[in-house]
Amino acid sequence: MSQTVGGDRQVRWSQVEEKFFVGNFRGNFVGYIDQTVDGTFRKFDKMSVLRGEASTLESSMAFLNELYFASSGEGDRQ
């Protein structure tokens, strides 16, 4: 599974294992999402810091996308 979200800033989200999703923007790591046994989605930023939980995959993706673009620096290829 692979999903692209966003307008000009398109983040590609890929399911790399069952219940595990990884996001990237132009080759830069955005973060990852892990679905727990109870169905909750745990979202981790590009530094693998837990940023909370959400009830849907889409809201987790949107949160990490916004966080990435708000905090991306010169070191990220854009």
Jmol script that loads the backbone (N, CA, C; Angstrom):
load data "model"
ATOM      1  N   MET A   1       0.842  -1.176   0.000  1.00  0.00           N
ATOM      2  CA  MET A   1       0.000   0.000   0.000  1.00  0.00           C
ATOM      3  C   MET A   1       0.882   1.231   0.000  1.00  0.00           C
ATOM      4  N   SER A   2       0.569   2.160  -0.836  1.00  0.00           N
ATOM      5  CA  SER A   2       1.286   3.417  -0.882  1.00  0.00           C
ATOM      6  C   SER A   2       0.268   4.510  -1.134  1.00  0.00           C
ATOM      7  N   GLN A   3       0.373   5.593  -0.404  1.00  0.00           N
ATOM      8  CA  GLN A   3      -0.581   6.681  -0.537  1.00  0.00           C
ATOM      9  C   GLN A   3       0.175   7.994  -0.534  1.00  0.00           C
ATOM     10  N   THR A   4      -0.185   8.887  -1.438  1.00  0.00           N
ATOM     11  CA  THR A   4       0.432  10.203  -1.489  1.00  0.00           C
ATOM     12  C   THR A   4      -0.578  11.223  -1.002  1.00  0.00           C
ATOM     13  N   VAL A   5      -0.153  12.071  -0.068  1.00  0.00           N
ATOM     14  CA  VAL A   5      -1.046  13.082   0.476  1.00  0.00           C
ATOM     15  C   VAL A   5      -0.385  14.449   0.396  1.00  0.00           C
ATOM     16  N   GLY A   6      -1.191  15.477   0.158  1.00  0.00           N
ATOM     17  CA  GLY A   6      -0.690  16.838   0.123  1.00  0.00           C
ATOM     18  C   GLY A   6      -0.725  17.415  -1.275  1.00  0.00           C
ATOM     19  N   GLY A   7      -0.714  18.732  -1.375  1.00  0.00           N
ATOM     20  CA  GLY A   7      -0.746  19.403  -2.668  1.00  0.00           C
ATOM     21  C   GLY A   7       0.641  19.448  -3.274  1.00  0.00           C
ATOM     22  N   ASP A   8       1.292  20.631  -3.221  1.00  0.00           N
ATOM     23  CA  ASP A   8       2.645  20.779  -3.758  1.00  0.00           C
ATOM     24  C   ASP A   8       3.660  20.004  -2.922  1.00  0.00           C
ATOM     25  N   ARG A   9       3.356  19.820  -1.677  1.00  0.00           N
ATOM     26  CA  ARG A   9       4.240  19.093  -0.767  1.00  0.00           C
ATOM     27  C   ARG A   9       3.682  17.692  -0.577  1.00  0.00           C
ATOM     28  N   GLN A  10       3.966  16.825  -1.499  1.00  0.00           N
ATOM     29  CA  GLN A  10       3.399  15.483  -1.456  1.00  0.00           C
ATOM     30  C   GLN A  10       4.284  14.535  -0.658  1.00  0.00           C
ATOM     31  N   VAL A  11       3.713  14.002   0.394  1.00  0.00           N
ATOM     32  CA  VAL A  11       4.383  13.004   1.216  1.00  0.00           C
ATOM     33  C   VAL A  11       3.886  11.639   0.763  1.00  0.00           C
ATOM     34  N   ARG A  12       4.805  10.718   0.537  1.00  0.00           N
ATOM     35  CA  ARG A  12       4.428   9.355   0.152  1.00  0.00           C
ATOM     36  C   ARG A  12       4.435   8.493   1.409  1.00  0.00           C
ATOM     37  N   TRP A  13       3.288   7.912   1.693  1.00  0.00           N
ATOM     38  CA  TRP A  13       3.142   6.996   2.822  1.00  0.00           C
ATOM     39  C   TRP A  13       3.044   5.580   2.281  1.00  0.00           C
ATOM     40  N   SER A  14       3.883   4.699   2.801  1.00  0.00           N
ATOM     41  CA  SER A  14       3.917   3.314   2.350  1.00  0.00           C
ATOM     42  C   SER A  14       3.734   2.368   3.526  1.00  0.00           C
ATOM     43  N   GLN A  15       2.958   1.333   3.298  1.00  0.00           N
ATOM     44  CA  GLN A  15       2.823   0.283   4.305  1.00  0.00           C
ATOM     45  C   GLN A  15       3.953  -0.701   4.063  1.00  0.00           C
ATOM     46  N   VAL A  16       4.913  -0.741   4.988  1.00  0.00           N
ATOM     47  CA  VAL A  16       6.093  -1.580   4.792  1.00  0.00           C
ATOM     48  C   VAL A  16       5.976  -2.920   5.511  1.00  0.00           C
ATOM     49  N   GLU A  17       5.106  -2.987   6.477  1.00  0.00           N
ATOM     50  CA  GLU A  17       4.768  -4.221   7.178  1.00  0.00           C
ATOM     51  C   GLU A  17       3.307  -4.111   7.597  1.00  0.00           C
ATOM     52  N   GLU A  18       2.744  -5.201   8.053  1.00  0.00           N
ATOM     53  CA  GLU A  18       1.365  -5.148   8.525  1.00  0.00           C
ATOM     54  C   GLU A  18       1.279  -4.175   9.700  1.00  0.00           C
ATOM     55  N   LYS A  19       0.381  -3.211   9.591  1.00  0.00           N
ATOM     56  CA  LYS A  19       0.119  -2.213  10.629  1.00  0.00           C
ATOM     57  C   LYS A  19       1.302  -1.280  10.893  1.00  0.00           C
ATOM     58  N   PHE A  20       2.186  -1.086   9.900  1.00  0.00           N
ATOM     59  CA  PHE A  20       3.347  -0.209  10.048  1.00  0.00           C
ATOM     60  C   PHE A  20       3.526   0.607   8.772  1.00  0.00           C
ATOM     61  N   PHE A  21       3.521   1.934   8.914  1.00  0.00           N
ATOM     62  CA  PHE A  21       3.535   2.850   7.777  1.00  0.00           C
ATOM     63  C   PHE A  21       4.695   3.829   7.914  1.00  0.00           C
ATOM     64  N   VAL A  22       5.348   4.139   6.800  1.00  0.00           N
ATOM     65  CA  VAL A  22       6.495   5.045   6.789  1.00  0.00           C
ATOM     66  C   VAL A  22       6.235   6.140   5.765  1.00  0.00           C
ATOM     67  N   GLY A  23       6.550   7.387   6.141  1.00  0.00           N
ATOM     68  CA  GLY A  23       6.362   8.518   5.240  1.00  0.00           C
ATOM     69  C   GLY A  23       7.684   9.102   4.789  1.00  0.00           C
ATOM     70  N   ASN A  24       7.718   9.551   3.520  1.00  0.00           N
ATOM     71  CA  ASN A  24       8.901  10.251   3.035  1.00  0.00           C
ATOM     72  C   ASN A  24       8.497  11.354   2.077  1.00  0.00           C
ATOM     73  N   PHE A  25       9.323  12.388   2.047  1.00  0.00           N
ATOM     74  CA  PHE A  25       9.122  13.521   1.146  1.00  0.00           C
ATOM     75  C   PHE A  25      10.412  13.726   0.379  1.00  0.00           C
ATOM     76  N   ARG A  26      10.376  13.440  -0.908  1.00  0.00           N
ATOM     77  CA  ARG A  26      11.545  13.590  -1.780  1.00  0.00           C
ATOM     78  C   ARG A  26      12.785  12.913  -1.194  1.00  0.00           C
ATOM     79  N   GLY A  27      12.591  11.721  -0.654  1.00  0.00           N
ATOM     80  CA  GLY A  27      13.701  10.955  -0.114  1.00  0.00           C
ATOM     81  C   GLY A  27      14.035  11.240   1.331  1.00  0.00           C
ATOM     82  N   ASN A  28      13.342  12.174   1.957  1.00  0.00           N
ATOM     83  CA  ASN A  28      13.572  12.515   3.361  1.00  0.00           C
ATOM     84  C   ASN A  28      12.549  11.827   4.246  1.00  0.00           C
ATOM     85  N   PHE A  29      13.012  11.264   5.333  1.00  0.00           N
ATOM     86  CA  PHE A  29      12.159  10.547   6.280  1.00  0.00           C
ATOM     87  C   PHE A  29      11.249  11.524   7.013  1.00  0.00           C
ATOM     88  N   VAL A  30       9.949  11.293   6.963  1.00  0.00           N
ATOM     89  CA  VAL A  30       8.952  12.151   7.610  1.00  0.00           C
ATOM     90  C   VAL A  30       8.571  11.603   8.980  1.00  0.00           C
ATOM     91  N   GLY A  31       8.434  10.292   9.081  1.00  0.00           N
ATOM     92  CA  GLY A  31       8.052   9.667  10.332  1.00  0.00           C
ATOM     93  C   GLY A  31       7.432   8.313  10.056  1.00  0.00           C
ATOM     94  N   TYR A  32       6.917   7.716  11.117  1.00  0.00           N
ATOM     95  CA  TYR A  32       6.258   6.426  10.929  1.00  0.00           C
ATOM     96  C   TYR A  32       5.069   6.301  11.859  1.00  0.00           C
ATOM     97  N   ILE A  33       4.186   5.380  11.507  1.00  0.00           N
ATOM     98  CA  ILE A  33       2.947   5.148  12.249  1.00  0.00           C
ATOM     99  C   ILE A  33       2.828   3.657  12.491  1.00  0.00           C
ATOM    100  N   ASP A  34       2.528   3.324  13.719  1.00  0.00           N
ATOM    101  CA  ASP A  34       2.410   1.934  14.142  1.00  0.00           C
ATOM    102  C   ASP A  34       1.010   1.723  14.702  1.00  0.00           C
ATOM    103  N   GLN A  35       0.269   0.766  14.167  1.00  0.00           N
ATOM    104  CA  GLN A  35      -1.075   0.481  14.671  1.00  0.00           C
ATOM    105  C   GLN A  35      -0.983  -0.573  15.764  1.00  0.00           C
ATOM    106  N   THR A  36      -1.561  -0.273  16.909  1.00  0.00           N
ATOM    107  CA  THR A  36      -1.511  -1.179  18.048  1.00  0.00           C
ATOM    108  C   THR A  36      -2.588  -2.253  17.934  1.00  0.00           C
ATOM    109  N   VAL A  37      -2.543  -3.213  18.839  1.00  0.00           N
ATOM    110  CA  VAL A  37      -3.504  -4.318  18.853  1.00  0.00           C
ATOM    111  C   VAL A  37      -4.937  -3.809  19.006  1.00  0.00           C
ATOM    112  N   ASP A  38      -5.126  -2.725  19.771  1.00  0.00           N
ATOM    113  CA  ASP A  38      -6.483  -2.199  19.977  1.00  0.00           C
ATOM    114  C   ASP A  38      -6.955  -1.279  18.851  1.00  0.00           C
ATOM    115  N   GLY A  39      -6.121  -1.104  17.794  1.00  0.00           N
ATOM    116  CA  GLY A  39      -6.525  -0.308  16.645  1.00  0.00           C
ATOM    117  C   GLY A  39      -6.077   1.139  16.684  1.00  0.00           C
ATOM    118  N   THR A  40      -5.439   1.554  17.763  1.00  0.00           N
ATOM    119  CA  THR A  40      -4.938   2.920  17.885  1.00  0.00           C
ATOM    120  C   THR A  40      -3.696   3.092  17.019  1.00  0.00           C
ATOM    121  N   PHE A  41      -3.537   4.286  16.449  1.00  0.00           N
ATOM    122  CA  PHE A  41      -2.375   4.585  15.630  1.00  0.00           C
ATOM    123  C   PHE A  41      -1.409   5.457  16.424  1.00  0.00           C
ATOM    124  N   ARG A  42      -0.204   4.944  16.662  1.00  0.00           N
ATOM    125  CA  ARG A  42       0.835   5.694  17.366  1.00  0.00           C
ATOM    126  C   ARG A  42       1.713   6.359  16.321  1.00  0.00           C
ATOM    127  N   LYS A  43       1.909   7.671  16.460  1.00  0.00           N
ATOM    128  CA  LYS A  43       2.666   8.418  15.447  1.00  0.00           C
ATOM    129  C   LYS A  43       4.006   8.882  16.000  1.00  0.00           C
ATOM    130  N   PHE A  44       5.051   8.668  15.198  1.00  0.00           N
ATOM    131  CA  PHE A  44       6.419   9.008  15.568  1.00  0.00           C
ATOM    132  C   PHE A  44       6.988   9.963  14.525  1.00  0.00           C
ATOM    133  N   ASP A  45       7.700  10.997  14.968  1.00  0.00           N
ATOM    134  CA  ASP A  45       8.249  11.977  14.039  1.00  0.00           C
ATOM    135  C   ASP A  45       9.538  11.489  13.387  1.00  0.00           C
ATOM    136  N   LYS A  46      10.202  12.367  12.639  1.00  0.00           N
ATOM    137  CA  LYS A  46      11.404  11.989  11.887  1.00  0.00           C
ATOM    138  C   LYS A  46      12.583  11.641  12.783  1.00  0.00           C
ATOM    139  N   MET A  47      12.488  11.970  14.074  1.00  0.00           N
ATOM    140  CA  MET A  47      13.533  11.613  15.037  1.00  0.00           C
ATOM    141  C   MET A  47      13.102  10.412  15.873  1.00  0.00           C
ATOM    142  N   SER A  48      12.005   9.762  15.477  1.00  0.00           N
ATOM    143  CA  SER A  48      11.428   8.593  16.157  1.00  0.00           C
ATOM    144  C   SER A  48      10.920   8.905  17.562  1.00  0.00           C
ATOM    145  N   VAL A  49      10.509  10.150  17.767  1.00  0.00           N
ATOM    146  CA  VAL A  49       9.910  10.571  19.031  1.00  0.00           C
ATOM    147  C   VAL A  49       8.403  10.363  18.945  1.00  0.00           C
ATOM    148  N   LEU A  50       7.839   9.690  19.927  1.00  0.00           N
ATOM    149  CA  LEU A  50       6.387   9.475  19.965  1.00  0.00           C
ATOM    150  C   LEU A  50       5.684  10.820  20.079  1.00  0.00           C
ATOM    151  N   ARG A  51       4.773  11.083  19.153  1.00  0.00           N
ATOM    152  CA  ARG A  51       4.039  12.347  19.123  1.00  0.00           C
ATOM    153  C   ARG A  51       2.566  12.185  19.460  1.00  0.00           C
ATOM    154  N   GLY A  52       2.193  11.039  19.996  1.00  0.00           N
ATOM    155  CA  GLY A  52       0.821  10.838  20.420  1.00  0.00           C
ATOM    156  C   GLY A  52       0.147   9.701  19.679  1.00  0.00           C
ATOM    157  N   GLU A  53      -1.140   9.585  19.942  1.00  0.00           N
ATOM    158  CA  GLU A  53      -1.948   8.527  19.341  1.00  0.00           C
ATOM    159  C   GLU A  53      -3.157   9.143  18.667  1.00  0.00           C
ATOM    160  N   ALA A  54      -3.706   8.410  17.712  1.00  0.00           N
ATOM    161  CA  ALA A  54      -4.889   8.874  16.994  1.00  0.00           C
ATOM    162  C   ALA A  54      -5.783   7.683  16.698  1.00  0.00           C
ATOM    163  N   SER A  55      -7.034   7.980  16.404  1.00  0.00           N
ATOM    164  CA  SER A  55      -7.982   6.902  16.118  1.00  0.00           C
ATOM    165  C   SER A  55      -7.992   6.512  14.645  1.00  0.00           C
ATOM    166  N   THR A  56      -7.411   7.370  13.768  1.00  0.00           N
ATOM    167  CA  THR A  56      -7.397   7.036  12.341  1.00  0.00           C
ATOM    168  C   THR A  56      -5.993   7.186  11.752  1.00  0.00           C
ATOM    169  N   LEU A  57      -5.741   6.429  10.730  1.00  0.00           N
ATOM    170  CA  LEU A  57      -4.474   6.509  10.012  1.00  0.00           C
ATOM    171  C   LEU A  57      -4.352   7.865   9.315  1.00  0.00           C
ATOM    172  N   GLU A  58      -5.430   8.327   8.728  1.00  0.00           N
ATOM    173  CA  GLU A  58      -5.418   9.589   7.987  1.00  0.00           C
ATOM    174  C   GLU A  58      -5.050  10.767   8.879  1.00  0.00           C
ATOM    175  N   SER A  59      -5.599  10.820  10.101  1.00  0.00           N
ATOM    176  CA  SER A  59      -5.270  11.936  10.991  1.00  0.00           C
ATOM    177  C   SER A  59      -3.825  11.851  11.462  1.00  0.00           C
ATOM    178  N   SER A  60      -3.314  10.641  11.613  1.00  0.00           N
ATOM    179  CA  SER A  60      -1.905  10.469  11.978  1.00  0.00           C
ATOM    180  C   SER A  60      -1.000  10.963  10.861  1.00  0.00           C
ATOM    181  N   MET A  61      -1.327  10.603   9.618  1.00  0.00           N
ATOM    182  CA  MET A  61      -0.544  11.057   8.467  1.00  0.00           C
ATOM    183  C   MET A  61      -0.566  12.578   8.371  1.00  0.00           C
ATOM    184  N   ALA A  62      -1.743  13.156   8.487  1.00  0.00           N
ATOM    185  CA  ALA A  62      -1.884  14.615   8.376  1.00  0.00           C
ATOM    186  C   ALA A  62      -1.068  15.323   9.456  1.00  0.00           C
ATOM    187  N   PHE A  63      -1.098  14.819  10.677  1.00  0.00           N
ATOM    188  CA  PHE A  63      -0.338  15.411  11.773  1.00  0.00           C
ATOM    189  C   PHE A  63       1.157  15.385  11.473  1.00  0.00           C
ATOM    190  N   LEU A  64       1.669  14.219  11.063  1.00  0.00           N
ATOM    191  CA  LEU A  64       3.104  14.095  10.795  1.00  0.00           C
ATOM    192  C   LEU A  64       3.531  14.908   9.574  1.00  0.00           C
ATOM    193  N   ASN A  65       2.663  15.004   8.572  1.00  0.00           N
ATOM    194  CA  ASN A  65       2.964  15.852   7.416  1.00  0.00           C
ATOM    195  C   ASN A  65       3.141  17.297   7.852  1.00  0.00           C
ATOM    196  N   GLU A  66       2.188  17.809   8.617  1.00  0.00           N
ATOM    197  CA  GLU A  66       2.249  19.198   9.079  1.00  0.00           C
ATOM    198  C   GLU A  66       3.468  19.433   9.955  1.00  0.00           C
ATOM    199  N   LEU A  67       3.745  18.510  10.854  1.00  0.00           N
ATOM    200  CA  LEU A  67       4.903  18.636  11.734  1.00  0.00           C
ATOM    201  C   LEU A  67       6.198  18.658  10.925  1.00  0.00           C
ATOM    202  N   TYR A  68       6.300  17.794   9.943  1.00  0.00           N
ATOM    203  CA  TYR A  68       7.508  17.736   9.117  1.00  0.00           C
ATOM    204  C   TYR A  68       7.758  19.069   8.418  1.00  0.00           C
ATOM    205  N   PHE A  69       6.751  19.607   7.766  1.00  0.00           N
ATOM    206  CA  PHE A  69       6.944  20.853   7.010  1.00  0.00           C
ATOM    207  C   PHE A  69       7.139  22.052   7.932  1.00  0.00           C
ATOM    208  N   ALA A  70       6.588  21.992   9.120  1.00  0.00           N
ATOM    209  CA  ALA A  70       6.786  23.093  10.077  1.00  0.00           C
ATOM    210  C   ALA A  70       8.201  23.062  10.647  1.00  0.00           C
ATOM    211  N   SER A  71       8.833  21.890  10.680  1.00  0.00           N
ATOM    212  CA  SER A  71      10.145  21.770  11.323  1.00  0.00           C
ATOM    213  C   SER A  71      11.279  21.425  10.376  1.00  0.00           C
ATOM    214  N   SER A  72      10.995  21.273   9.072  1.00  0.00           N
ATOM    215  CA  SER A  72      12.071  20.887   8.149  1.00  0.00           C
ATOM    216  C   SER A  72      13.036  22.048   7.979  1.00  0.00           C
ATOM    217  N   GLY A  73      14.312  21.698   7.953  1.00  0.00           N
ATOM    218  CA  GLY A  73      15.351  22.713   7.864  1.00  0.00           C
ATOM    219  C   GLY A  73      16.132  22.629   6.580  1.00  0.00           C
ATOM    220  N   GLU A  74      17.240  23.327   6.536  1.00  0.00           N
ATOM    221  CA  GLU A  74      18.066  23.363   5.338  1.00  0.00           C
ATOM    222  C   GLU A  74      18.658  22.009   5.001  1.00  0.00           C
ATOM    223  N   GLY A  75      18.807  21.130   5.987  1.00  0.00           N
ATOM    224  CA  GLY A  75      19.387  19.826   5.748  1.00  0.00           C
ATOM    225  C   GLY A  75      18.499  18.903   4.944  1.00  0.00           C
ATOM    226  N   ASP A  76      17.238  19.207   4.844  1.00  0.00           N
ATOM    227  CA  ASP A  76      16.300  18.377   4.083  1.00  0.00           C
ATOM    228  C   ASP A  76      16.292  18.815   2.635  1.00  0.00           C
ATOM    229  N   ARG A  77      16.351  17.852   1.729  1.00  0.00           N
ATOM    230  CA  ARG A  77      16.300  18.159   0.291  1.00  0.00           C
ATOM    231  C   ARG A  77      14.863  18.489  -0.088  1.00  0.00           C
ATOM    232  N   GLN A  78      14.633  19.699  -0.550  1.00  0.00           N
ATOM    233  CA  GLN A  78      13.282  20.087  -0.943  1.00  0.00           C
ATOM    234  C   GLN A  78      13.234  20.659  -2.317  1.00  0.00           C
TER     235      GLN A  78
END
end "model"
wireframe off; spacefill off
backbone 0.3
color backbone group
